[in-house]
Amino acid sequence: MNGSKTSCAPTDPKWTTWKDMDWNKCQQQVRKLQGRIVKAQKEGKHNKVKALQWLLTHSFYAKALAVKRVTSNKGSRTSGVDNVIWSTSNTKFLEIAKLKSRGYQPQPLKRVNIRKSNGKFRPLGIPTMKDRAMQALYLMALEPVSETTADSNSCGFRKERSTADAIIQSYIVLSQKRSAQWILEADIKGCFDHISHEWLLKNIPMDKLMLRKWLKSGYVLIKSYFLLMKVLHKEE
């Protein structure tokens, strides 16, 4: 098993810069492992699922894709509490090798308040670039399981799902004569503020140590953060 782990998580010696990366190969290798996770999950081989998830989160290809994801989306220019962004090709390439679970400790989220359309504010937590990349990496290992076990008609926060999918399914189930005449719309007040951490640790099929670290990382209010930076700057 140790030989398997080593062989599935290499650093490709041909790739020495970010521009050299073969992203198609990275996608192929990750999808191959994800397909094996789906197969093991369907067969009820949960220990094999865990082993394959370990391989994926230690794969060079998956780490490269995780860095690519967080440096190419809309939030790539927004820093966390460390005020660091990965803007250069050299930085991005070097950060691939730094995505390691051993010794990893996430930093607190940078908490900012976003004004909603109704005038109220919604708190938004911004992780550091490294924490975002680590989360993207472990999401690649979690998605094959969650997509296999999730309700076939749920669309929220689902990969390759959209509002249009929800509208189509709603039409299918509501357009018949025998369909329900009423729709219940509900929202859980403060869902993410009050959700049970212990329930998540018990039920989310991923590395429990990593999940616990993210759940307990805390946050820093942006006003307090700027005040802290001023104090540190004066001390220097």
NORSUL-V171197 format. One record per helix or strand of 2 or more residues. SS is the DSSP state (h for helix, s for strand). FROM is the first residue (numbers start at 1). LEN is the number of residues. If there is no record, write none. Layout:
ss: {SS	SS}
from: {FROM	FROM}
len: {LEN	LEN}
This chain:
ss: {h	h	h	h	h	h	h	s	s	h	h	h	h	h	s	h}
from: {2	18	23	46	60	74	89	109	121	129	163	191	197	208	219	222}
len: {6	3	20	12	13	4	9	7	6	21	12	4	7	8	3	14}
